[in-house]
Structures are given as structure tokens and as C-alpha cells.
Amino acid sequence: MSTSEQKQVQTNTESTTHFGYKTIDKEDKVSMVAGVFHSVAKQYDVMNDLMSFGVHRLWKRFTIDASGVRPGNKVLDLAGGTGDLTAKFSQLVGKKGTVILADINSSMLNVGRDKLRDKGLVQNIEYVQANAQYLPFEDNTFDIVTIAFGLRNVTDKEMALRSIYRVLKPGGRLLVLEFSKPDHELLNKAYDFYSFNILPKMGELIAKDGSSYQYLAESIRMHPDQETLKSMMDNAGFEQTSFKNLTGGVVALHKGYKF
Amino acid sequence: MLAQILSSSLELIINKALALNSYAVDLNKLEQKTLTIALTELGFPLSFSVNSNAIIVSNLTERADCTIHTSVSTLRALKVEQQLTDLIKQGKLDLTGDIKVAQQFSVFAENLDIDWQSELAKHIGDVPTHKLVSFGNNMADKLQFAAKQINADISEYIVHEKCLVVTRSQVEKFNLQVRNVSDQVDSLETRIKVLMKGRIKT
């Protein structure tokens, strides 16, 4: 058995995973992550703007620009939450295209659906409650799949990447926007200080939920760095994989194609 | 990220301008059409797509129906539809794709007519708006006068006091003298040729 195959078996047979810095049973992660997002759903957009000083909007714009979306495309916005990417994709694919906003969490999906309906975006958007590991779509369905700030909350990331690969059309692409590892040590330290000292306090003050934002900071640290995620995408079958660091590597956009 | 900052700001401004326009602009003909402008001064393209009577600005190039390569200085002239072909002939812009899309966007830009004073008056009232606009016009006149004055003073200093450059009349006088010398040389050359011919005959 090759080293990679051994690794694969190890990953598949492991019954534990991370929830922030805690090690928990894999079967518990979904409900624990669900608890976090049920709790923060209503304040999610406000907190995003406050925590990132509005820069998350630019990261998401960058993702749209890198997607190469065309009118008529079918797009899956996975872990789409409150629908920021869906809103933009909906305008760019037009009436002939479709955008599916999928999230495992019903509270996030409800907030997203209300927000998009309030914006008058109803024509070409569908809502699906789905687990990224078991996508309920046929093979070769989507031109583009995006997952923004969602992959780190998935219990089995490799399985989710394989599931995404399956539902992408040949020629389709996956874009993963996720917190990553800053490339400068000084920025890393400042970011650590901000994440563990200021972020939970902001969460406590505004969303009345400091522990969820403590989990956010911890889950970011436990998420694979840029190169590791790229190799995970390679292992899942994606080709021409690449990543681009944004804001000094605080966030990275990974891209891969299915041919 | 500069590209994203610029595109989001432009999107906000354009759609605000559309909302404030004196009459409703019909963008139905341009639905899902995209005009991409690649400016030589910027390192990235700007794409303008139409969806449900709103403009979406992005840096996507894959969806362009028409792409214009030009410079910032030519952009202003693009607002006038009739100038489009002239600018292409002059080599000031390079256009690929459907020219009709560029023309329709040009018509849209030409038709934008926003009554800024009325919009401002809605927020701060008629009298403050009048005062503010008068003050603004006054300041603009003064700035224009000051700019002219500074220009004249600098010219005076460079030309007459420091003699770093010559005046137009001095250049014209010099050119006239050069032409006179050239004419004299030509006539001397002709005379020499005539004399040489006569000498060869004898």
C-alpha cells in the first residue's frame, strides 16, 4: 500500500475531528457547528462587516471576478449562508442561468432567503439545505461551485471536495474562499492578537455570543494552510489548482478545474 | 484588491446616478450585455454588465460582448456616440466585438442627466442649497481666475525674467529669418548652376 493510500485509510478510519481546538467525535461536529450558526445567523452580516472592517465584501468580489461566470451558467454557492455571493451571481448569470444557495444550516438559509427576497432577487435562485459531503445533485450539474468561509466547518473536507468534484461539469471550476495563514510573521502575530483577544469580545458585545466567535478564531487556526488545501484539491481530482493570497494571506482563494 | 475597490465604488456611483436621473433610463436593449473597458493606465479591465435595469461592474473579461482598449483621456470623448468611429479612425481606441453594444452604452452615458441641485435640496432644503451652489460657483470662478493668474506669472518669470524659453513672436521671427536665408541660398545655387553651364559651353 502506498503512503498516500495509507494516509487515506487513516483519514477514513479516524473517528475524531476538530471543533476549534477541541477534539471531538466526527458525528458530533455537525450538530456543534450547527449550534454556532443557529446562534449567530441573525447577526452574521453585521458581525462580518465589523470583524473584517467591510473587507469581506472585497474578498467576495475578488472571488466573483476570478469565477469567469457567464450568462446562462449554473452556479452552486455552497455554505452560501446569507447569500452575498448568490446575490452577485444571480445578477451575472441572468434569467437563463440558475444559482443554488445551499447551506447545511436552516437558520442561515432562512436569513439568506429573506435577504435576497428583500433585494428583489427571486427569478433564478433556488434554496437547498445540504451537507457539502453528500451533495444532493446529479453528476456534472454545475459550471461553477463556490464555498466561501464554509470549508473549515465541514467535518470531512476531503469527502466534501470529492462531492463537489462529482457535481461539477467537465470544464467547471471550484473556488474556495477561506481564512488561511498570513505570509508575514508580524501580520500573523497581530492577527492572532486580534482573533483571540478582540474578536470574542466583539462577539460578546454585539451578538451576545463570545464562545461562537472564540470557535471562529480557533477553527481558522485549525484549517489547512494554503499549500495543504491545494494538495487536498489535487487529491480530490481537481486540475490546474492554484491559490491567491488576499490581505497578506489572512484569506486565500483556491481555484481548481474539473476536466 | 484595488480593482475590487474601484469596481464596487463605480457600481455604487453609476447605480445611484441611474436612480437620480431626471427620467427613467431603459436598459432593456442591453440586458445581460457586457462592455469591457481596458484602460492603458490601469492594470486591469472594467466590465459593465446590465441586469434588470442596473449596472454591475466587475473585472470579468470572459463575458465581454465588446471590448474597448483606450486611455483615460479618450474616455470623455466616448460619451458622445458620434465620436466613436472618429476615435477608432484616429487610432485612439481599439474595439473588438459588437460595436452596437459600445454605441448603446455610449447613448446611455449621453442620456444621463441628473439635477444635482434638486437632489441636494431634498436633503438640506432650498435656501441652503442655493447658498451652497452660489458659494461653489463663486469659488470655482475664483479658482479659475487664480489658476490663470498663476499661469501668467509663471510664464512671465520663465520667459522674461529668467529667459529660459523664447516667446512665440521670437520663434516666428527666427523662422522667418531661416526661410529668408534658405531662399537666398536657393537663388545663389541657381545662379551658380547658370554660370557653370555658361562656362562649360565656352
Interface residues (C-beta under 8 A of the other chain):
Chain A: R57 L58 R61 F62 I64 D65 S67 G68 V69 R70 P71 K88 Q91 L92 G94 K95 K96 G120 L246 T247
Chain B: M1 A3 Q4 I5 S7 S8 E31 Q32 S49 N51 S52 A54 I56 S58 N59 L60 E62 R63
